[in-house]
Amino acid sequence: MKTKKEFTVADYLLTRMLQLNVTEVFQIPGDYVKHFTQALEDFEGIETIGTSNELDAAYAADAYGRTRGLGAVSLQYGVSTYSALNAIAGAYVERSPVIVISASPGADARQIGNMYNVLYHHSTGNLNADQEIFERVTVAAETLSTSANAPEKIDKLIIAALTHQRPVYIACYKEVWAEPCPKPSNTKLKAIVPKSEPASLQNALTQAWSQIQLAKSPLIFAGVEILRHGLAEKLEKLIKESGFLYTTTTLGKTVLDEKGDKFIGTYADQASIPEVIQIVEAADCIISLGTIITDDYLWLVENKFSDMIICTTQEMRAGYFTYQNVSLGDFLDGLIELFKKAKAYPLTLKAPAQPKFPEPWSSNSDPKYKENDETITYNRFFEQTTAFLKKNKMLDEIIMTYGVSSAMYVATNIYGMSQNTYISSAAWQCIGFETGAASGAQLGSRKQAWTVAGDGGFMMIAQSLSTLVKYKLNAIIFVMSNGVYAIEQVYVDINSFKAGPQHKFDAFDILPKWDYQALAKAFGANSYRAETISDLKKVLHKLKEKTNLPTLVEIVIPQKDLAQQMARLGNE
């Protein structure tokens, strides 16, 4: 007779995660964390996704958290957690709730270490170093030395991740994951919804409303926190009640479904469509909601500071006045009510006509390539792929992932994407994020991942293709193959893109030459190569074919193709 398995600390954490619809955990195994990984392997309802390396696992968990509402990654102590740190830092900056799970040397090992001065493997000698490091890039971190009070501590960590929409770190002494633990209640954990201080909220609304009433060209500027904190419906109500046009940050692209006529396009500073830039620069009142203002938006801050009303989870400001203890949700509610009461508000705005295919791509392509030239450029690639997706009604069926690259900025010009289908490393700006994120984005959203990577970014984490093959995920990975870190060269010396042998790329931006078709074959993936527009059209048609494998598509572009979006950014 088989003995009934005892419910453990690991089972408690897994049960809590499953209650929150976490049905996949990305993992790198290890001896210290073996009790958790063994429990995960046997846990019904959650699948283990064993990835190729730690960045692959953590990028995937980040993208999963952005699409599912919570992600999780299980890592070995020291050697794994340190490797994953970059990805978790990105999740912290860009507001992605990820549970980082680990384990450290146990109580017995610590006793022996103290007695005999033993340095345990994967340790720096400071057995608390992992937690101390992750405290810098999480909103809560805990190492459990015993199962006592484990339920309360685990619940507190998960609630913190949900409340702040940022990562948390939990480790146990090696043996603790396997120690007995009471089962959790059937009530799933929820975020703590912050409440505003009434007088401060009222003062903020009064000042904001006075600025709005004086405005002749107001504009709503929406950011990713709207999406992360479930405030999209309130934003839609505000747009409807006010009649105002809206734009988004690059990180906040697809915070709402983009098909509405009030959406002017994403504002990515000089990478934006010119009409978008004109509307933003003409705005005399910018209502910035849930935005993370990075140095991509220095022009906006330097020129529109006094005209901006900013409400995020971090600050509340109207012009030069700041207010404490004002929540984003309450501020949205307050603005909606003010617009409802102001039925006679005189301002009515009509959205300008949205750019139609083939714009904005043609006017932004490198001008040295003529119209009948078959050369693929960044803009011509997006011109063809966007038209293909729209024609085949696929924009609702895919989710795009981008690391920082020329492609990420050019892709901000796309119109008509569905809500939460553009995932990027626009604030942390990590090269390589896009390919690692593909598995998490596809598993989290249950949509097909369409990833556009620079060849430099892909080279950083090419093993992610193996993970996609292993779990039969039919993601599409486009590699923009120009043999250089083009985005780095833009900011190092944009003159390098000029014609002539005297204008060369710096040696550190030149990449090795890879045979992408051979690589795909080695990993067991499908592959195609496109050197011309005609090739690209044929490849796109083939991508409609059913497959349970990922497809790697090499897009050959000239080394010195300079998308005008990037030219404007680089010359700014």
Secondary structure by P-SEA (a helix, b strand, c coil): ccccccccaaaaaaaaaaaacccbbbbbbcccaaaaaaaaaacccccccccccaaaaaaaaaaaaacccbbbbbbcccaaaaaaaaaaaaaaaabbbbbbbbccccaaaaaaaaaccccccccccccaaaaaaacccccbbbbbccccaaaaaaaaaaaaaaaccbbbbbbccccccccbbbbbccbbbbccccccaaaaaaaaaaaaaaaaaaccbbbbbbccccccccaaaaaaaaaaaacccccccccccccccccccccccccccccccaaaaaaaaacccccccccccccccccccccccccccccccccccccccccccccaaaaaaaaaaaaaaaccccbbbbbccccccccccccccccccccccccccaaaaaaaaaaaaaaacccccbbbbbcccaaaaaacccccccccccccccccccccccccaaaaaaaaccccccccccaaaaaaccaaaaaaaaaccbbbbbbbccccaaaaaaaaccccccccccccccccccccccaaaaaaaaacccbbbbccaaaaaaaaaaccccccbbbbbbbbbccccccaaaaaaaac
